[in-house]
Amino acid sequence: MDDKNNKNEKMEAIVSLAKRRGFIYQGSDVYGGLSGTWDYGPLGVALKRNIMNLWWKMFVEDRDDMYGVDAAILMNQRVWKASGHVDTFTDPLVECSKCKGRFRADKLDDANKCPTCGEVGSFSEARPFNMMFKTNVGPVDDESSISYLRPETAQGIFTNYKNILDSFYPDLPFGLGQQGKAFRNEISPRDFIFRSREFEQMEIEYFVDPAKWEESFEHWRRQVWKWTQALGLPDENVHELVVEGADRAHYSEKTIDFEFDFPIGREELSGLAYRTDFDLQNIAREAGKNMEYTVKGTNTKFVPHVIEPSFGVERAIMAVLSTAYTVDEVNGERREYLKLPAHLAPVKYAVSPLLKNKPELVAKAREVYDILKRKHGTVMWDDNGNIGKRYRRQDEIGTPFCVVVDFTTLEDNTITVRDRDTTEQKRINISEL
């Protein structure tokens, strides 16, 4: 079997496991689904929160130069006109004259053959398609009421730059960090959660002295690597791609895409861009507001330049799942499991009584469960099936440790702790938990 088939099989296995074990479901599945939307089950929500909380701690809470914001999803339409999104936020769209399917021209494997019906030479000329979801605010449906579901979180940060200056007047350089939903009307959403119509971003706009942008850019380049390592992604699977002129966004003077070796191929995981003063100057021009920063204790004034590290939550989740998905053999049987880093795992411990029909074992196991619950929070009670089946089930969802209470526990207060990765078991005293 060739490498492409192996990757396709791995991707299919991850999607199947994610649905089967309550990580990620197709959006509106009971009604036949809605393309490009995904719902997160109990384990998916936990994994997602762990990743987002880790990012917030690393890049906002643990730094003295960062401020958190949470801007509204709906914004004045002038924001998107000034930023260039109304005119330039487009993908090339082609339509098949036979099956009427619509596709992104730049993502077709064969530019002449329809991937749906197989017809050759049936595509229309490519035309620009704006990916923003348009809506109307208020009771009147006219030009003045138009708004958009934001296609990125960055503009909500830029529109709050002056608010932060007025409220806190931080020392330069400083950054504003935000997590939140973004929406893009993708022509052809694809590859599980990799490219969808509703997703979450984690973005930073870091405001710097224009003369010192290069040292800040390098600082954030190193920080992106620390982030991928914190996710448990192997360095050899992460790659830097310097984006050349014509391929850069219209606002960027320098961009590095951080790509990851997903099962679907090498694709963008996060990005780092030098946006100059493009956005703040847009606001100054279109809104008539002064965006200058005055260096404390001086009369020196300038409009700061911006370094933007941008991270996609869903792509981080997909990279983590792709890295964690493992198949090995235990006692001659195939084992499929998630080798998740312990700090990201949705469940840290699973607690079981050896037999669920023995009240004394159940009571003792509940004591152990309560101890771990108070300490770690993310603990699961599991008494369904025999011990072997419980181990396999917990391995599959990435639980690092299984704790079993047996008859020996009643005698000497020791429990069995099984390691997910090695499958080794050892007895320790409950007090050691």
C-alpha positions in Angstrom: 0.0 0.0 0.0 1.4 3.4 -1.0 2.0 6.3 1.4 -1.1 8.2 0.3 -3.4 5.3 1.0 -1.8 4.9 4.4 -2.5 8.5 5.2 -6.0 8.3 3.9 -6.6 5.3 6.1 -5.2 7.1 9.2 -7.4 10.1 8.6 -10.5 7.9 8.2 -9.5 6.1 11.4 -9.1 9.4 13.3 -12.5 10.7 12.1 -14.2 7.3 13.0 -12.6 7.3 16.5 -13.6 11.0 17.1 -17.2 10.2 16.4 -17.4 6.9 18.1 -15.9 8.1 21.3 -17.6 11.5 21.6 -14.9 13.9 20.5 -16.3 15.4 17.3 -19.6 14.9 15.4 -20.9 16.2 12.1 -22.9 19.4 12.6 -26.7 18.9 12.4 -26.0 15.2 11.9 -29.5 14.0 12.8 -30.9 16.1 10.0 -28.4 15.0 7.4 -25.6 17.3 8.4 -24.5 20.7 7.2 -21.2 20.8 5.3 -18.4 22.6 6.9 -19.8 22.5 10.4 -18.8 20.3 13.4 -20.1 19.7 16.9 -17.9 18.8 19.8 -18.9 16.1 22.2 -17.9 15.8 25.9 -14.3 14.7 25.2 -13.9 17.0 22.2 -14.9 20.0 24.3 -12.5 19.0 27.1 -9.6 18.6 24.6 -10.5 21.9 22.9 -10.6 23.8 26.3 -7.3 22.3 27.4 -5.6 23.5 24.2 -7.2 27.0 24.4 -6.5 27.3 28.1 -2.9 26.3 27.5 -2.6 29.0 24.8 -4.1 31.6 27.0 -1.8 30.8 29.9 1.3 30.8 27.7 0.6 33.9 25.7 -1.5 36.1 28.0 -1.5 35.1 31.7 2.2 34.3 31.9 3.4 37.5 30.2 3.6 41.0 31.5 3.2 42.6 28.1 -0.1 41.1 27.1 -3.7 42.1 27.5 -6.8 40.0 26.8 -9.8 41.2 24.8 -13.0 39.6 23.6 -14.5 41.7 20.8 -18.0 41.3 19.4 -18.5 39.0 16.4 -20.8 41.5 14.6 -19.0 44.7 13.8 -19.8 48.0 11.9 -19.6 47.3 8.2 -17.0 50.1 7.8 -14.5 47.8 9.6 -14.5 45.3 6.8 -14.5 47.9 4.1 -11.5 49.7 5.6 -9.6 46.4 6.2 -10.0 45.4 2.5 -12.1 42.3 3.2 -15.2 43.5 1.3 -13.1 44.0 -1.9 -10.3 41.4 -1.6 -11.4 38.5 0.7 -12.1 36.2 -2.2 -11.4 32.7 -3.5 -11.5 31.7 -7.2 -14.8 29.8 -7.9 -15.5 27.5 -10.9 -18.7 25.6 -11.7 -19.2 22.4 -13.5 -21.7 22.8 -16.4 -22.8 19.1 -16.1 -23.4 18.5 -12.4 -23.5 22.2 -11.3 -20.9 21.4 -8.6 -18.9 24.4 -7.4 -15.2 24.3 -6.4 -12.2 26.4 -5.5 -10.1 26.5 -8.7 -6.8 26.6 -6.7 -7.6 23.4 -4.8 -8.5 21.1 -7.7 -6.3 18.1 -8.3 -7.1 18.3 -12.0 -8.0 21.8 -13.4 -9.9 20.2 -16.3 -11.8 17.4 -14.6 -14.7 17.6 -12.3 -14.0 15.7 -9.0 -17.8 15.0 -8.6 -19.0 13.8 -12.0 -15.7 13.2 -13.8 -16.6 15.4 -16.7 -13.6 16.9 -18.5 -13.5 20.5 -19.8 -16.8 21.4 -18.1 -15.6 24.2 -15.8 -16.7 27.8 -16.1 -14.2 30.6 -16.1 -12.9 31.2 -12.5 -14.6 34.2 -10.8 -14.0 35.8 -7.4 -16.2 34.7 -4.6 -16.3 36.7 -1.4 -16.2 34.3 1.6 -17.8 36.6 4.2 -21.2 35.6 5.6 -23.4 38.7 5.1 -26.3 39.5 7.5 -28.4 42.4 8.5 -28.6 44.1 11.9 -32.0 45.4 13.1 -35.5 45.3 11.5 -34.7 47.0 8.2 -33.0 45.0 5.4 -31.1 47.7 3.5 -27.5 48.7 2.7 -27.1 50.6 6.0 -28.0 47.5 8.1 -25.4 45.2 6.5 -23.0 43.5 8.8 -20.9 40.3 8.5 -20.0 37.3 10.6 -16.4 38.2 11.2 -14.0 36.2 9.0 -11.1 36.8 11.4 -10.7 37.9 15.0 -7.9 40.4 14.2 -10.0 43.4 13.4 -11.7 43.2 16.7 -8.3 43.6 18.3 -7.3 46.6 16.1 -10.6 48.4 16.9 -9.8 48.1 20.6 -6.2 49.3 20.4 -7.1 52.9 21.3 -9.4 51.7 24.1 -6.5 49.8 25.7 -4.2 52.8 25.3 -6.8 55.1 27.0 -7.5 52.6 29.8 -4.0 51.2 30.6 -1.4 53.1 28.5 1.0 50.1 28.5 4.7 50.3 27.7 5.7 49.5 24.1 6.0 46.8 22.9 2.7 45.2 24.1 0.2 42.8 22.7 -3.5 42.1 22.7 -4.6 38.5 22.6 -8.1 37.1 21.7 -9.8 33.8 21.2 -13.0 33.5 19.4 -15.3 32.3 16.6 -14.7 33.2 13.0 -16.7 32.4 9.9 -15.8 31.8 6.3 -18.3 30.8 3.6 -15.9 28.2 2.1 -16.7 27.1 -1.4 -15.6 23.5 -0.7 -14.9 22.8 3.0 -12.8 19.6 3.3 -10.6 17.3 5.3 -12.6 16.9 8.5 -12.2 20.0 10.8 -9.2 21.3 8.8 -11.2 23.6 6.6 -14.6 24.5 7.9 -17.1 27.3 7.7 -17.2 28.0 11.5 -14.0 27.8 13.5 -12.1 29.3 16.4 -9.0 31.5 16.2 -6.4 32.4 18.8 -4.7 35.6 17.6 -2.2 38.2 18.9 -1.6 41.6 17.6 1.8 42.8 19.1 2.4 46.5 18.8 6.0 47.5 18.3 8.3 50.4 17.5 8.7 50.4 13.7 12.5 50.4 14.1 12.4 47.2 16.2 9.9 45.0 14.3 12.6 42.5 13.3 13.6 41.6 16.8 9.9 41.2 17.8 9.3 39.1 14.7 12.1 36.8 15.7 10.9 36.6 19.3 7.4 35.5 18.1 8.9 33.0 15.6 10.6 31.3 18.6 7.4 31.4 20.6 5.5 29.6 17.9 8.0 26.8 18.1 7.4 26.7 21.9 3.7 26.4 21.2 4.0 23.5 18.9 6.3 21.7 21.4 3.8 22.4 24.2 1.2 20.6 22.0 3.4 17.6 21.8 4.0 17.9 18.1 7.4 16.5 16.9 9.8 19.2 15.6 10.5 17.2 12.5 6.8 17.4 11.5 6.7 21.2 11.8 8.1 23.3 9.0 8.6 27.0 8.3 7.6 28.3 4.9 8.6 31.9 4.1 5.8 33.2 2.0 7.0 35.2 -1.0 5.6 38.5 -2.3 2.6 37.7 -4.5 1.4 34.9 -2.2 1.4 37.1 1.0 -1.8 38.8 2.3 -2.2 42.3 1.0 -1.4 43.7 4.5 1.8 41.8 5.1 5.4 42.7 4.5 6.8 39.4 5.8 5.0 36.2 6.5 6.1 32.7 7.8 3.6 29.9 7.5 4.2 27.1 10.0 3.1 23.9 8.3 2.5 20.5 9.8 2.6 17.0 8.3 -1.1 16.1 8.6 -2.4 12.8 7.3 -3.9 14.9 4.5 -0.4 16.2 3.6 1.7 19.2 4.6 -0.7 22.1 5.4 -0.7 25.4 7.3 -1.0 25.1 11.1 -0.4 28.7 12.1 1.0 31.9 10.7 3.3 34.8 11.7 2.9 38.1 9.8 4.4 41.5 9.9 1.4 43.7 9.2 3.3 47.1 9.4 0.9 49.9 10.4 -1.6 48.9 7.7 -4.6 48.4 10.0 -4.0 51.3 12.4 -3.5 53.7 9.5 -6.7 52.4 7.9 -8.6 53.2 11.1 -6.9 56.7 11.3 -7.9 57.4 7.7 -11.4 55.9 7.7 -12.5 56.7 11.2 -10.6 59.9 11.7 -9.1 58.7 15.0 -5.5 59.3 16.2 -3.7 56.0 16.4 -0.3 57.4 17.5 1.5 56.1 20.5 3.4 58.6 22.6 6.5 57.1 24.2 6.3 57.7 27.9 8.4 60.7 29.2 9.0 62.0 25.7 7.4 63.8 22.9 8.1 61.0 20.5 5.0 59.9 18.6 4.4 57.3 15.9 1.8 54.8 14.8 3.1 51.3 16.0 3.7 48.5 13.6 2.3 45.1 14.3 3.5 41.5 14.5 0.7 39.0 14.3 1.0 35.4 15.4 -2.2 33.6 14.4 -3.3 30.1 15.5 -6.3 28.0 14.5 -7.9 25.9 17.3 -9.3 23.2 15.0 -6.0 22.8 13.2 -4.2 22.5 16.5 -6.8 19.8 17.6 -6.3 18.0 14.3 -2.5 18.1 14.6 -2.7 16.8 18.2 -5.0 14.0 17.3 -2.9 13.1 14.2 0.2 12.9 16.4 -1.5 11.0 19.2 -3.2 8.4 17.1 -1.2 5.2 17.6 -1.7 1.5 16.7 0.4 -1.2 18.4 -0.1 -4.7 19.7 -0.7 -5.8 23.3 -0.8 -9.5 24.1 -1.1 -10.4 20.5 -4.1 -8.1 19.9 -4.2 -4.9 17.9 -4.6 -1.8 20.1 -5.8 1.6 18.7 -5.2 4.5 21.1 -4.5 8.2 21.6 -1.1 8.9 23.0 -2.1 12.4 24.1 0.1 14.5 26.3 -1.2 14.2 29.9 -1.8 18.0 30.2 -4.1 17.9 27.1 -5.9 14.6 27.7 -9.7 15.1 28.3 -9.6 12.6 31.1 -6.5 12.3 33.3 -7.6 9.3 35.4 -10.2 6.5 35.0 -11.2 4.9 38.3 -12.7 1.4 38.5 -13.7 -1.2 41.1 -12.5 -4.6 40.0 -16.0 -5.9 40.3 -19.0 -3.6 40.2 -21.3 -6.1 42.0 -19.2 -5.9 45.2 -20.5 -3.0 47.3 -17.3 -2.8 49.4 -15.1 -2.4 46.3 -17.5 0.1 44.8 -17.5 2.2 48.0 -13.7 2.2 48.2 -13.3 3.0 44.6 -15.7 6.0 45.1 -13.4 7.2 47.8 -10.4 7.1 45.4 -12.5 8.7 42.7 -13.4 11.6 45.0 -9.7 12.1 46.0 -8.6 12.4 42.4 -11.7 14.5 41.4 -10.8 17.1 44.0 -7.2 17.2 42.9 -7.4 16.8 39.1 -11.1 17.5 38.1 -11.0 15.5 34.9 -11.6 12.0 36.3 -13.9 9.3 34.8 -15.7 6.5 36.6 -15.7 3.3 34.6 -17.2 0.1 35.7 -18.6 -1.1 32.4 -17.4 -4.5 31.2 -14.3 -6.4 32.3 -11.0 -4.8 33.2 -9.5 -5.5 29.8 -12.3 -3.8 27.9 -12.1 -0.8 30.3 -8.4 -0.5 29.6 -9.0 -0.6 25.8 -11.8 2.0 26.0 -9.7 4.4 28.1 -6.6 3.9 25.9 -8.8 4.9 22.9 -9.8 8.2 24.4 -6.2 9.0 25.6 -6.6 8.6 29.4 -3.0 8.4 30.7 -3.8 6.4 33.9 -6.3 3.8 34.9 -6.7 3.2 38.7 -8.3 -0.1 39.9 -9.5 -0.9 43.4 -9.4 -4.6 44.2 -9.7 -6.9 47.3 -6.0 -6.2 48.2 -7.0 -2.5 48.4 -9.4 -3.4 51.3 -6.5 -5.0 53.2 -3.6 -2.6 52.7 -5.0 0.5 51.1 -3.0 0.1 47.8 -4.4 0.4 44.3 -3.2 -0.6 40.9 -2.2 2.2 38.5 -1.8 1.2 34.8 0.1 3.4 32.4 -1.5 3.9 29.0 1.6 4.0 26.9 3.6 1.2 28.4 0.6 -0.8 29.7 2.7 -1.4 32.8 0.9 -1.7 36.2 2.2 -1.0 39.6 0.7 -0.9 43.1 0.9 2.2 45.2 -0.7 3.4 48.4 -3.8 5.6 48.0 -1.9 8.3 49.9 0.6 8.5 47.1 -2.1 9.7 44.6 
